[in-house]
Amino acid sequence: MGTILRLLIIAAIIWFIYSLIRRAITPPPQQPLPNSPLMRQCAHCRVNIPEGESTQSHGQFFCCEAHRDLYLQQKP
């Protein structure tokens, strides 16, 4: 019984050291650049496009005027 307890304690210590090393090695997640464009999803085809290049109508964003017209014809 004592041998199993020692093995469990050693395994826990090894896991703890491994997690600390892994956390120290892994780089932090990158923050988006401040001047990167805000991306919007086309309500018709679901393609992501920059907000400045999108067309907006009725609170929805579209990649082009044709998709805007098709979407508005399908949705009364």
C-alpha positions in Angstrom: 0.0 0.0 0.0 2.8 2.4 0.8 4.5 1.8 -2.6 1.4 2.7 -4.5 1.0 5.9 -2.5 4.6 6.9 -3.1 4.1 6.3 -6.9 1.0 8.4 -6.9 2.8 11.3 -5.1 5.8 11.0 -7.5 3.4 11.0 -10.5 1.6 14.1 -9.1 4.9 15.9 -8.6 6.1 15.0 -12.2 2.8 16.2 -13.6 3.0 19.5 -11.7 6.5 20.2 -12.9 5.6 19.3 -16.5 2.6 21.7 -16.4 4.8 24.5 -15.0 7.4 24.0 -17.7 4.8 23.7 -20.5 3.1 26.9 -19.3 6.5 28.7 -19.2 7.5 27.6 -22.7 4.1 28.2 -24.5 4.0 31.8 -25.8 1.1 34.0 -24.8 -1.8 34.4 -27.3 -1.2 37.3 -29.7 -3.5 40.2 -29.5 -5.0 41.5 -32.8 -3.2 44.5 -34.3 -4.9 47.8 -33.5 -5.3 48.8 -37.1 -6.5 45.4 -38.4 -9.9 45.7 -40.0 -13.0 44.5 -38.3 -14.3 41.4 -40.1 -18.0 40.9 -40.9 -19.8 37.8 -42.2 -22.0 38.0 -45.3 -25.5 37.2 -44.3 -26.1 35.4 -47.6 -22.9 33.3 -48.3 -21.2 33.5 -44.9 -17.9 34.7 -46.3 -15.8 36.9 -44.0 -15.0 40.4 -45.4 -13.6 43.6 -43.9 -16.3 45.9 -42.7 -15.1 48.7 -44.9 -15.6 46.6 -48.0 -19.0 45.3 -47.0 -22.4 46.5 -48.0 -24.9 46.9 -45.1 -28.7 46.8 -45.2 -31.3 46.3 -42.4 -28.5 45.6 -39.9 -27.0 42.8 -42.0 -23.6 42.8 -43.8 -23.1 41.5 -47.3 -20.0 40.9 -49.5 -21.6 42.5 -52.6 -24.8 44.2 -53.7 -26.0 41.1 -55.6 -26.0 39.0 -52.4 -27.8 41.8 -50.5 -30.5 41.8 -53.2 -30.8 38.0 -53.2 -31.0 37.9 -49.4 -33.6 40.7 -49.2 -35.7 38.9 -51.9 -35.7 35.6 -50.0 -36.4 37.2 -46.6 -39.6 39.3 -46.5 
